[in-house]
């Protein structure tokens, strides 16, 4: 079984992935930002490095999914392959940070690769307001995230909501991060775990 945690930058994906994996004893796969060869360059010059970064994510996530399905284990993943294609790449294109030529090239490749994989059995979407995102980004203090602009987060949130509104590839659970502080409040985490448990039981 493949569970994925989706959400904007700073929504708490990595934290919730870790907490759920410990509770349910699931294998995990995190978004490896520290070893990403493009991420720092991208935040310093988005227009120059946007295409390179999105191709890197597409390549690594595609190979991860193939590995997940071959393993036969239940695994929880931090971020999906679909978020890059339906949120991050189109947003970069709309902001003039990725050329139309590069965007069309990227999306053609995504369509081909996505036809070869199964979507997650369950997507847990972390919905968070921009102030909550900013607070959590500042709290974790990643150097390469210092240059993230508020309008960038706002645009991403709008695209996330549009994607989630039309999502129909499998089970979907929406967690309102503004209402459930699963990072600091054990009682809120228990509520989220109960919601995830109900969805997972519904898969059988």
Secondary structure as UniProt FT lines:
FT   STRAND          2..7
FT   TURN            9..10
FT   HELIX           13..24
FT   STRAND          27..29
FT   TURN            34..35
FT   HELIX           39..44
FT   HELIX           46..71
FT   STRAND          75..78
FT   HELIX           81..83
FT   HELIX           84..88
FT   HELIX           89..94
FT   TURN            95..96
FT   HELIX           100..114
FT   TURN            115..116
FT   STRAND          122..127
FT   HELIX           130..140
FT   HELIX           143..145
FT   TURN            146..147
FT   HELIX           150..166
FT   STRAND          171..176
FT   TURN            177..179
FT   TURN            182..184
FT   HELIX           186..201
FT   TURN            202..203
//
